[in-house]
């Protein structure tokens, strides 16, 4: 019995495990290793295996004497010596942070309203939040390219208003503002869903009790609802912040030269300048940032839950 | 709730809904506009749809997308269901980590690491490499849906079947399988949609060999905003809506907000 159980266990978990080891774990490790290598003559990576000049047979080129020609810490050095890279990281954090805050401000009233609506409408209201998210990501970006474009009604209206108070026409497309608007737009549902899941479980009797005891509306919100909803807030923040941080298509399409983020630099290293080792360094830095943030969010989330109980 | 408060809440919520829907409505409306610019309304036309169906590149890209999405959803559903079952049944360490991390990290990281991997294997980038990559990131989504379905299942049903003399395989086939079927279907549809929509991972693993719809749209909107994109976007939205309706018919419980 115990033996057949073990066989079952491997039969069930084996195939997905094997697949993910080959197509996720190994590529990730190869990328981590690539950060310590040199770029090849025509981009990519300097090969570690190649034909022996004497025999012509393929063999490992790295030896105990020449490993310095193949392995290096220089790529990491470059990241820290030139301040533009760290600055770009800081800017990306700033974009992702602002995006998260705006998403929170927009999602909270919505999630609260849905959670307090009659039960029969809730599924529909949530479905309406998710529905736009099911349309293609690029379409959602494109929609804003129309709106923010110089010929769009929105841009013209804004410029007309600004013109009245004597400020010259502004270009909305290809700016920080455009990047943040679109980042908010594509991530908003990720904030609404965890908030709603949390707010829906709140016991309304707590609010009634507070009201009976004389608490005002704001007091009830800040002393009861907000602290109880913190786990939902942190979950939503993680779901918005992390993908926003690694985004490259949004800044690429609406950010112009001013609005680029880490993702654009990574893409540039891999596809344009083809410096894979440095691209790998940037990817590792992004991974580390994400892991730190996820750990941080989990820690605070747990703390929040404990406080709430 | 005070009526004054709820008025503000409704205003804020309506604003959020408008923010979500107005841009998409604009895309749809302009797809019928008889002007090359997405600005002034000139008149009603189907010509952008007509052009779309004559656009050879676009049709090839659509065929590629469909092919990849079908292969991906079949493979990811099988592997993801196994992963969901394993994660529910056994205490595992490595599998949950490998299943959940691809979902949690920014997509670009998986894209570039798979690019290095495929190039190192001397693989020609194309439909195969894209499908292999899509399967890898879809497994996790299927596994989560299937596992949550299993967690909501009444274990005593399986025990009852065993008490009544069913073998473990019979109990699985006749009791567990039908019960988790809505989860499996939902997972398959999710994998299909994720695959057909994916841009970032496809962008890195497709090479020059294979264009998909998102890649085609990307290269078009990078150059200029054209109503042909509005037309293809509208069609894609209709397709997605149909898929969601199908899902709600096949597995109503799977669509519940979670």
Interface residues (C-beta under 8 A of the other chain):
Chain A: X9 X12 X13 X15 X16 X17 X19 X20 X21 X23 X24 X25 X26 X27 X28 X30 X31 X34 X44 X45 X106 X107 X109 X110 X112 X113 X114 X116 X122 X123 X126 X127 X128 X129 X130 X131 X132 X134 X135 X136 X137 X138 X139 X140 X141 X142 X143 X144 X145 X146 X147 X149 X151 X152 X153 X185 X188 X189 X193 X196 X197 X217 X242 X243 X245 X246 X247 X248 X249 X252 X253 X263 X266 X267 X270 X271 X276 X279 X280 X283 X286 X287 X290 X294
Chain B: X1 X2 X5 X6 X8 X9 X10 X12 X13 X15 X16 X17 X19 X20 X21 X23 X24 X26 X27 X30 X37 X38 X39 X78 X79 X80 X82 X83 X85 X86 X89 X90 X92 X94 X95 X98 X99 X101 X102 X104 X105 X106 X107 X108 X109 X110 X112 X113 X114 X115 X116 X117 X119 X120 X132 X133 X135 X136 X139 X143 X193 X197 X199 X200 X203 X204 X213 X214 X217 X218 X221 X222 X225 X229 X233 X236 X237 X240 X241 X244 X255 X256 X257 X258
